[in-house]
């Protein structure tokens, strides 16, 4: 199975995380890691999610982009994650 990391910027409403997790589950992705923090001087949240599936990540990314209060979704696959770790 492939692992992907999704970086989301969302509104700071209580139900946003629940919606994101529901879409992850309904689209057939297994949650492996989750990190959430508030964006300083903003009413936004930064959510980093690591998921695993045989399905293409574009399927999940397009569904997350449709959610209310989701402003930005960026998807990285394993090779892009490795390149970022090496350059850091």
Backbone as JSON, one array per atom type, in Angstrom:
{
  "sequence": "XXXXXXXXXXXXXXXXXXXXXXXXXXXXXXXXXXXXXXXXXXXXXXXXXXXXXXXXXXXXXXXXXXXXXXXXXXXXXXXXXXXXXXXX",
  "N": [[0.84, -1.19, 0.0], [0.36, 2.29, -0.59], [1.65, 5.22, 0.99], [0.56, 8.46, 1.86], [0.9, 11.97, 2.44], [-1.19, 14.5, 3.55], [-1.63, 17.95, 3.57], [-3.54, 20.33, 5.05], [-5.32, 23.41, 5.1], [-7.67, 24.84, 7.07], [-10.86, 26.15, 8.19], [-11.5, 27.24, 11.56], [-13.5, 25.74, 12.88], [-15.41, 23.6, 15.05], [-16.46, 21.24, 13.85], [-14.97, 20.68, 11.58], [-12.69, 18.94, 11.61], [-13.95, 16.51, 12.1], [-15.46, 16.19, 9.74], [-13.39, 15.98, 7.83], [-12.11, 13.58, 8.65], [-14.21, 11.79, 8.27], [-14.53, 11.81, 5.47], [-12.05, 10.76, 4.72], [-12.28, 8.12, 5.69], [-14.62, 7.21, 4.31], [-13.76, 7.24, 1.68], [-12.04, 5.14, 1.52], [-9.47, 5.17, 2.65], [-6.87, 4.55, 4.99], [-6.23, 5.91, 8.1], [-3.14, 6.95, 9.31], [-1.57, 8.78, 10.68], [-2.02, 11.87, 12.45], [-1.95, 15.35, 12.8], [-2.67, 18.41, 14.28], [-2.87, 21.94, 14.37], [-3.29, 25.33, 15.49], [-3.23, 28.16, 13.36], [-1.06, 30.76, 13.88], [-2.19, 34.05, 14.76], [-4.56, 33.92, 13.29], [-7.74, 32.62, 12.21], [-7.62, 29.98, 11.52], [-6.89, 26.47, 10.94], [-4.14, 24.22, 10.77], [-3.79, 21.18, 9.37], [-2.23, 18.1, 9.32], [-2.2, 15.07, 7.74], [-1.51, 11.67, 7.55], [-2.08, 9.11, 5.36], [-3.04, 5.82, 4.13], [-3.36, 3.73, 1.3], [-4.44, 1.8, -1.57], [-5.72, 3.2, -3.43], [-5.88, 6.04, -5.7], [-4.45, 9.13, -4.65], [-5.54, 11.48, -5.55], [-8.26, 11.14, -5.65], [-9.1, 11.33, -2.96], [-8.1, 13.87, -2.36], [-9.57, 15.59, -4.09], [-12.15, 15.28, -3.06], [-11.86, 16.27, -0.45], [-11.3, 18.93, -1.01], [-13.8, 19.85, -1.66], [-15.16, 20.19, 0.69], [-16.85, 22.23, 3.1], [-15.31, 24.98, 4.66], [-12.73, 24.04, 4.17], [-9.84, 25.24, 2.99], [-7.47, 24.84, 1.59], [-5.72, 22.13, 0.1], [-3.01, 20.02, 0.03], [-1.23, 17.41, -1.42], [1.18, 14.91, -0.82], [3.24, 12.3, -2.0], [5.04, 9.25, -1.07], [7.65, 9.49, -2.2], [7.97, 12.26, -2.58], [7.78, 13.12, 0.06], [10.09, 11.96, 1.13], [12.08, 13.34, -0.3], [11.72, 15.92, 0.7], [12.48, 15.54, 3.37], [15.18, 14.91, 3.09], [16.24, 17.27, 2.0], [15.89, 19.01, 4.07]],
  "CA": [[0.0, 0.0, 0.0], [1.08, 3.55, -0.65], [1.36, 6.21, 2.02], [0.51, 9.84, 1.39], [0.67, 12.99, 3.46], [-2.03, 15.61, 3.13], [-1.54, 19.16, 4.39], [-4.77, 21.08, 4.85], [-5.61, 24.64, 5.83], [-9.12, 24.83, 7.23], [-11.44, 27.05, 9.18], [-11.32, 26.77, 12.94], [-14.79, 25.31, 13.43], [-15.27, 22.29, 15.71], [-16.86, 20.1, 13.03], [-14.1, 20.51, 10.41], [-11.88, 17.72, 11.74], [-14.86, 15.37, 11.95], [-15.76, 16.06, 8.3], [-12.18, 15.49, 7.15], [-11.93, 12.17, 8.99], [-15.3, 11.01, 7.66], [-14.21, 11.66, 4.05], [-10.92, 9.82, 4.64], [-12.81, 6.77, 5.89], [-15.57, 6.86, 3.25], [-13.05, 7.07, 0.41], [-11.23, 3.92, 1.56], [-8.1, 5.43, 3.09], [-6.63, 4.25, 6.4], [-5.52, 6.98, 8.8], [-1.93, 6.48, 9.97], [-1.06, 9.82, 11.57], [-2.78, 13.11, 12.39], [-1.43, 16.45, 13.6], [-3.47, 19.61, 14.04], [-2.45, 23.09, 15.16], [-3.88, 26.58, 15.05], [-2.32, 29.05, 12.65], [-0.94, 31.98, 14.69], [-2.81, 35.28, 14.27], [-5.53, 33.56, 12.27], [-8.81, 31.74, 12.68], [-7.46, 28.78, 10.69], [-6.18, 25.31, 11.45], [-3.24, 23.5, 9.87], [-3.96, 19.76, 9.66], [-1.37, 17.19, 8.55], [-2.76, 13.73, 7.84], [-0.85, 10.61, 6.79], [-3.05, 8.06, 5.04], [-2.5, 4.69, 3.37], [-4.37, 3.09, 0.47], [-4.09, 1.48, -2.95], [-6.46, 4.14, -4.28], [-5.12, 7.26, -6.03], [-4.65, 10.2, -3.67], [-6.34, 12.54, -6.16], [-9.65, 10.88, -5.27], [-9.31, 11.91, -1.64], [-7.81, 15.3, -2.43], [-10.69, 16.31, -4.72], [-13.29, 15.26, -2.14], [-11.56, 17.18, 0.66], [-11.42, 20.3, -1.52], [-15.22, 20.2, -1.75], [-15.72, 20.4, 2.02], [-16.99, 23.59, 3.62], [-14.25, 25.38, 5.58], [-11.41, 23.56, 3.76], [-9.36, 26.29, 2.1], [-6.33, 24.39, 0.77], [-5.3, 20.74, 0.3], [-1.79, 19.66, -0.7], [-0.94, 15.98, -1.24], [2.54, 14.46, -1.1], [3.39, 10.85, -1.9], [6.23, 8.83, -0.32], [8.89, 10.01, -2.79], [8.04, 13.69, -2.3], [8.06, 13.25, 1.49], [11.5, 11.62, 1.32], [12.88, 14.43, -0.84], [11.63, 17.03, 1.64], [13.26, 15.2, 4.57], [16.59, 14.96, 2.73], [16.64, 18.65, 1.78], [15.75, 19.78, 5.32]],
  "C": [[0.87, 1.25, 0.0], [0.67, 4.45, 0.51], [1.45, 7.6, 1.41], [0.37, 10.76, 2.59], [-0.16, 14.1, 2.83], [-1.84, 16.76, 4.1], [-2.74, 20.02, 4.04], [-4.73, 22.38, 5.65], [-7.13, 24.74, 5.86], [-9.56, 25.95, 8.15], [-11.32, 26.42, 10.55], [-12.64, 26.39, 13.6], [-14.66, 23.9, 13.99], [-15.57, 21.09, 14.81], [-15.93, 19.82, 11.84], [-13.3, 19.21, 10.48], [-12.75, 16.48, 11.56], [-15.2, 15.13, 10.48], [-14.58, 15.48, 7.54], [-12.0, 14.0, 7.4], [-13.0, 11.29, 8.36], [-15.01, 10.78, 6.17], [-13.05, 10.69, 3.86], [-11.43, 8.39, 4.73], [-13.71, 6.34, 4.74], [-14.89, 6.62, 1.91], [-12.07, 5.9, 0.43], [-9.78, 4.11, 1.93], [-7.99, 5.13, 4.58], [-5.79, 5.37, 7.0], [-4.32, 6.4, 9.53], [-1.37, 7.5, 10.96], [-1.86, 11.09, 11.36], [-2.12, 14.13, 13.31], [-2.24, 17.69, 13.25], [-2.96, 20.72, 14.93], [-3.14, 24.33, 14.63], [-2.8, 27.4, 14.35], [-2.25, 30.35, 13.46], [-1.55, 33.2, 13.99], [-3.83, 35.02, 13.17], [-6.63, 32.73, 12.91], [-8.81, 30.46, 11.85], [-6.74, 27.69, 11.45], [-5.27, 24.76, 10.37], [-3.33, 22.03, 10.29], [-3.05, 18.96, 8.74], [-1.86, 15.78, 8.81], [-1.91, 12.79, 6.99], [-1.86, 9.49, 6.61], [-2.37, 6.98, 4.21], [-3.63, 4.05, 2.58], [-3.75, 2.7, -0.87], [-4.75, 2.46, -3.91], [-5.6, 5.37, -4.59], [-5.47, 8.39, -5.06], [-5.51, 11.34, -4.23], [-7.82, 12.37, -5.83], [-9.97, 11.53, -3.93], [-9.12, 13.42, -1.66], [-8.97, 16.09, -3.02], [-11.91, 16.34, -3.81], [-13.07, 16.21, -0.95], [-11.69, 18.63, 0.23], [-12.86, 20.77, -1.58], [-15.85, 20.53, -0.39], [-15.79, 21.89, 2.38], [-15.88, 23.81, 4.65], [-12.9, 24.73, 5.3], [-10.92, 24.52, 2.68], [-8.27, 25.82, 1.15], [-6.0, 22.94, 1.12], [-4.09, 20.48, -0.58], [-1.48, 18.2, -0.39], [0.5, 15.69, -1.65], [2.58, 12.95, -1.03], [4.72, 10.53, -1.2], [7.52, 9.44, -0.88], [9.05, 11.5, -2.52], [8.35, 13.94, -0.83], [9.53, 12.99, 1.78], [12.41, 12.74, 0.83], [12.86, 15.63, 0.1], [12.47, 16.77, 2.89], [14.75, 15.31, 4.28], [17.06, 16.4, 2.59], [16.58, 19.48, 3.06], [16.95, 19.67, 6.21]]
}
